[in-house]
């Protein structure tokens, strides 16, 4: 066997040239994370304390069995429909808000960037304004919007719908523009250079290649809106959250357990819908 055919020693075969860099970054991450855990008062060993285990066991025992009486199931069904309506209506309004802002923000649909012209300055200013609007919309959490809007609209799902529409409009607009920019922008650019309008370049140039990712992210945001609707119910926006808040205040663990089961089923349904949408657009 020649030297070229002889296998390398085990020490050489197992050597990783990036191992030292990885170890360095791991040590740096640990040094940064440890003080943050101390500031956050993260003490996981307290969960294993005998007294705390007894308290948690008694608390979890209140959740069984779930309450399945006809009267409560009727209230649960009404709250579930209210939550789905809140999430769906809020997401639909968010799409109507996000789509035009995303088209304005997308550089691949900018007619002024095709060549030199007097319209580049105003176009850049308009994009900067759209970017600022999206930043303001998504910068304030939906729970804060819900707290403010409950004051204006009173208790009920209307405040939750608008809170989701405002915050998710900012999120969807930003991600929509990034999806349009990250795909193949050549067809849209060719249409613009041929004299086509922005909408035609979007529908026939960019949308066919980005439809699957856009739809997938939209369904994911709808799933997040379902969860957000439950959380906003605790501030009076209706739905499952408000029903859960009432059950928890009454210390009725069986009702809370039933609500949690329904909530998990909603998440599973949303995940199934997302999978079906991706397959249909593949």
Secondary structure, DSSP 8 states (H G I E B T S, - for coil): --TTTS---HHHHT--TTHHHHHHHHHHHHHHHHHHHHHTT--GGGGG-HHHHHHHHHHHHTT-S----HHHHHHHHHHHHHHHHHHHHHHHHHHHHHHHHHHHH-GGG-GGGSS--TTHHHHHHHHHHHHHHHHHHHHS-HHHHHHHHHHHH-SSHHHHHHHHHHHHHHHHHHHHHHHHHHS--HHHHHHHHTT--HHHHIIIIIHHHHHHHHHHHHHHHHHHHHHHHHHHGGGT--HHHHHHHHHHHTT-HHHHHHHHHHHHHHHHHHHHHHHHHHHHH-
